[in-house]
Amino acid sequence: MRINWDQAQHLMERAMVRGRVAKGDALPKQIGVDEKTIVKGRQYMDMTLVCALEEATVEYIGGQP
């Protein structure tokens, strides 16, 4: 695509806004929470994933280095 990191970040932010608008304000009836540890070299990062189980959609991704 030949874009820089700032342009890629802007694209991701726009996609998240569009996704949130499309989902509306309804809360999921059932959620699933999973924690993963990602290892890259000697750095560890904990990721938390929250999914709406009935819709099979990702609601939140968070990380802590």
C-alpha positions in Angstrom: 0.0 0.0 0.0 3.1 2.2 0.4 1.7 4.2 3.4 3.6 5.2 6.5 2.7 4.3 10.1 0.7 7.4 10.8 -1.5 6.9 7.8 -2.0 3.2 8.8 -3.0 4.3 12.3 -5.4 6.8 10.9 -7.0 4.1 8.7 -7.4 1.8 11.7 -9.0 4.6 13.8 -11.5 5.4 11.0 -12.4 1.7 10.7 -13.0 1.5 14.5 -15.3 4.5 14.4 -17.2 3.0 11.5 -17.5 -0.3 13.3 -18.8 1.3 16.5 -21.4 3.4 14.6 -22.6 0.3 12.8 -22.9 -1.7 16.0 -25.1 0.9 17.7 -25.6 1.2 21.5 -26.9 -2.3 22.2 -24.9 -4.3 24.8 -24.1 -7.9 24.1 -26.0 -10.6 26.0 -23.0 -12.8 26.5 -19.3 -11.9 26.4 -16.2 -13.9 26.5 -12.9 -12.6 28.0 -9.5 -14.1 27.1 -6.1 -13.1 28.2 -3.1 -13.9 26.0 0.7 -13.3 26.5 2.6 -12.4 23.4 6.3 -12.9 23.4 8.5 -10.9 21.0 12.2 -11.5 21.7 12.6 -10.8 25.4 9.6 -8.6 25.7 6.3 -9.9 27.0 2.9 -8.2 26.4 -0.4 -9.2 28.0 -3.4 -8.8 25.8 -7.0 -8.9 26.9 -9.7 -9.7 24.3 -13.4 -9.2 24.9 -15.8 -10.8 22.4 -19.6 -10.8 22.0 -20.3 -14.5 21.8 -23.6 -14.5 20.0 -22.5 -12.0 17.3 -19.0 -13.5 17.1 -17.5 -10.0 17.2 -14.5 -8.5 19.0 -15.6 -5.7 21.3 -12.4 -4.7 22.9 -8.6 -5.4 22.7 -6.3 -4.0 25.3 -2.7 -4.5 26.0 -0.1 -3.9 28.7 3.7 -4.2 27.9 
